[in-house]
């Protein structure tokens, strides 16, 4: 099962980064390998924001859609994602956001998943960390473009 973790220091306010991650329908504009995104449900329950969304991801001839349950814990500034349906046996990822000095936020992204197709799963193990770094780069670049230009 591919597992990885990425940590970034991003010059951006924590709330802006959280909103960027929760703005799932904009992912196709900037996230590599993401072709489409759709939110079906978005509701608040006490300190939690719960979202049900589809993401269509792929590379080359391989493209598939999976449904996710996204929970934003407002008290702990963390986002937890798990799969509900689609080509994955298992998916869990966590985003955590921690304020640092000078308007910098530390973002940690942990992911653990397994694709139902064993062949594709074995291919993913080889290139997974590279792909995750590209995705982290895309979020960092998007945050800097959106929020640093308005703060300067």
C-alpha positions as CSV (number, residue, x, y, z in Angstrom):
1,X,0.0,0.0,0.0
2,X,1.6,3.4,-1.0
3,X,2.1,5.7,2.0
4,X,3.8,9.0,2.1
5,X,4.0,12.3,3.9
6,X,4.9,15.8,2.8
7,X,5.6,18.8,5.0
8,X,5.8,22.3,3.6
9,X,6.3,25.8,5.1
10,X,4.1,28.2,3.1
11,X,4.1,31.9,3.5
12,X,0.3,32.2,3.9
13,X,-2.3,32.5,6.6
14,X,-3.6,29.2,8.0
15,X,-7.2,29.9,7.3
16,X,-6.5,30.7,3.6
17,X,-4.7,27.4,3.2
18,X,-7.5,25.5,4.8
19,X,-10.0,27.2,2.5
20,X,-7.8,26.3,-0.5
21,X,-7.8,22.6,0.4
22,X,-11.6,22.7,1.0
23,X,-12.3,24.4,-2.4
24,X,-12.3,21.0,-4.0
25,X,-14.1,22.0,-7.2
26,X,-11.2,24.2,-8.2
27,X,-8.6,21.3,-8.0
28,X,-8.8,20.6,-11.8
29,X,-7.4,24.2,-12.4
30,X,-4.1,23.5,-10.6
31,X,-3.7,20.0,-9.2
32,X,-1.7,17.6,-11.5
33,X,-3.5,14.4,-12.5
34,X,-6.9,15.9,-11.5
35,X,-9.4,16.1,-14.4
36,X,-12.7,16.9,-12.6
37,X,-14.2,17.5,-9.2
38,X,-17.7,17.7,-7.9
39,X,-19.1,18.4,-4.4
40,X,-22.4,16.6,-3.6
41,X,-22.8,17.6,0.0
42,X,-21.4,20.3,2.2
43,X,-22.7,20.8,5.7
44,X,-21.6,22.0,9.1
45,X,-22.1,20.0,12.2
46,X,-20.8,21.7,15.4
47,X,-17.0,22.0,14.9
48,X,-17.0,19.9,11.8
49,X,-17.5,20.7,8.2
50,X,-18.5,17.5,6.2
51,X,-18.1,17.3,2.4
52,X,-18.9,14.5,0.0
53,X,-17.1,14.9,-3.3
54,X,-15.9,13.1,-6.4
55,X,-12.5,13.5,-7.9
56,X,-11.5,12.3,-11.3
57,X,-7.8,11.6,-11.4
58,X,-5.5,9.8,-13.7
59,X,-2.4,9.8,-15.9
60,X,-2.2,8.9,-19.6
61,X,-4.8,6.3,-20.5
62,X,-5.7,5.6,-16.8
63,X,-8.5,7.8,-15.5
64,X,-11.0,7.1,-12.7
65,X,-13.4,8.8,-10.4
66,X,-13.6,8.2,-6.7
67,X,-15.9,9.5,-4.0
68,X,-14.6,10.9,-0.8
69,X,-15.8,11.8,2.6
70,X,-13.9,15.0,3.7
71,X,-14.1,16.2,7.3
72,X,-12.7,19.5,8.4
73,X,-12.2,19.6,12.1
74,X,-12.3,23.4,12.9
75,X,-11.1,23.0,16.5
76,X,-7.9,21.2,15.5
77,X,-7.3,22.8,12.1
78,X,-7.1,19.4,10.3
79,X,-8.8,17.8,7.3
80,X,-9.3,14.1,7.1
81,X,-10.3,12.4,3.8
82,X,-11.4,8.8,3.3
83,X,-12.7,7.0,0.2
84,X,-16.4,6.0,0.0
85,X,-16.5,4.5,-3.5
86,X,-14.4,4.1,-6.7
87,X,-11.2,2.4,-7.8
88,X,-9.6,2.3,-4.3
89,X,-9.7,-0.4,-1.7
90,X,-8.5,2.1,0.9
91,X,-7.7,5.8,1.0
92,X,-7.0,8.0,4.0
93,X,-5.2,11.3,4.1
94,X,-4.8,13.9,6.7
95,X,-3.9,17.6,6.3
96,X,-2.7,19.5,9.3
97,X,-2.0,23.2,9.5
98,X,0.1,24.9,12.1
99,X,0.9,28.6,12.5
100,X,4.6,29.4,12.5
101,X,6.3,32.8,12.8
102,X,6.1,35.7,10.3
103,X,2.8,34.6,8.6
104,X,4.1,31.2,7.7
105,X,2.0,28.0,8.0
106,X,3.4,24.5,8.3
107,X,1.3,22.1,6.2
108,X,1.6,18.4,6.7
109,X,-0.1,16.0,4.2
110,X,-0.1,12.3,5.0
111,X,-1.6,9.8,2.6
112,X,-2.2,6.0,2.6
113,X,-4.1,4.2,-0.1
114,X,-4.5,1.0,-2.1
115,X,-5.9,0.8,-5.7
116,X,-8.1,-2.2,-6.4
117,X,-6.2,-3.0,-9.6
118,X,-3.0,-4.8,-8.3
119,X,-1.0,-3.9,-11.4
120,X,-1.8,-0.2,-11.1
121,X,-1.1,-0.4,-7.4
122,X,2.4,-1.8,-8.0
123,X,3.1,1.0,-10.5
124,X,1.9,3.6,-8.1
125,X,4.3,2.4,-5.4
126,X,7.2,3.3,-7.7
127,X,6.2,6.8,-8.6
128,X,4.0,7.7,-5.7
129,X,6.4,10.0,-3.7
130,X,7.3,11.9,-7.0
131,X,3.5,12.4,-7.7
132,X,2.8,13.5,-4.2
133,X,5.6,16.1,-4.3
134,X,4.2,17.5,-7.6
135,X,0.8,17.8,-5.9
136,X,2.3,19.5,-2.9
137,X,4.2,21.9,-5.2
138,X,0.9,22.7,-7.0
139,X,-0.9,23.6,-3.7
140,X,2.0,25.7,-2.5
141,X,2.2,27.6,-5.9
142,X,-1.5,28.1,-5.9
143,X,-1.5,29.5,-2.3
144,X,1.4,31.8,-3.1
145,X,-0.3,33.1,-6.3
146,X,-3.7,33.6,-4.6
147,X,-2.8,35.0,-1.3
148,X,0.7,36.6,-1.4
149,X,-0.2,38.9,-4.3
150,X,-3.1,40.3,-2.2
151,X,-1.1,40.7,0.9
152,X,1.8,42.6,-0.6
